[in-house]
Amino acid sequence: MRFPDNDLIITADHITVEYGSTLALDDVSLAINSGDFVAITGPNGGGKSTLLKTLLKLIKPTSGTVSYYENGAPVESLHIGYLPQKSNIDNRFPITVEEVVASGLYGDRRNWRGRFSNAVQEKIDSTLRLMGVADLRNRVIGSLSGGQLQRTLLGRAVISGPEIVVLDEPLSYVDHNFIEQIYKIVEDISRRATVILVSHEMTVISEMANRHWIVDHTLHECHASHHYLKTECD
């Protein structure tokens, strides 16, 4: 068997996703390399979130396959941090900000007393501070504003230092005075991880990304600096 280049980490081969009579994605193929920053935009209802969930293997495509690779060889899973859209979160669940952020730790467990080790606790504390939610650590998520919850979920996505970070509208609901900090966090993440990001706010994001996709049931790779429609691409 001929394996792909060592830089390749995710491929989608002719994936189609249907919900009953609704066609969400139509015959989409793509390849993502380690170190890519992929910025995705497109119209509402065009299948952007469906594409992310399919790449994450949270949705099984109606046809086609999604494959993961590590060092050129196929693998079953990758270390991925995922920030879903806020609308996919049940904020009625009685869990605190600190517990949500801590749940993103990859393989870390509490000891028999139910406490974190000092090293793990420091990682949690530093992530809470980075996201600007340290003073909210004991609040249940149902009491948070949309922006506070979004920052908490971003903390969960990045705390473990994943090799791939998938962000679905990370700027949604975020307080205006924190958006600049989100940009800085995303830029820092992109220096050490592969980033796949959906956003309608492409002005700053497009300067960070090396690849630009428009998803409108199909996928079109764009080579223009700012892109919202296929007609605006080179």
Secondary structure, DSSP 8 states (H G I E B T S, - for coil): -----TTEEEEEEEEEEEETTEEEEEEEEEEEETT-EEEEE--TTSSHHHHHHHHTTSS--SEEEEEEEETTEEES---EEEE--GGG--TTS--BHHHHHHTT-SS----TTS---HHHHHHHHHHHHHTT-GGGTTSBGGGS-HHHHHHHHHHHHHTT--SEEEEESTTTT--HHHHHHHHHHHHHHHTTSEEEEE-S-HHHHHHH-SEEEEESSSEEEE-SSS-SSGGG--
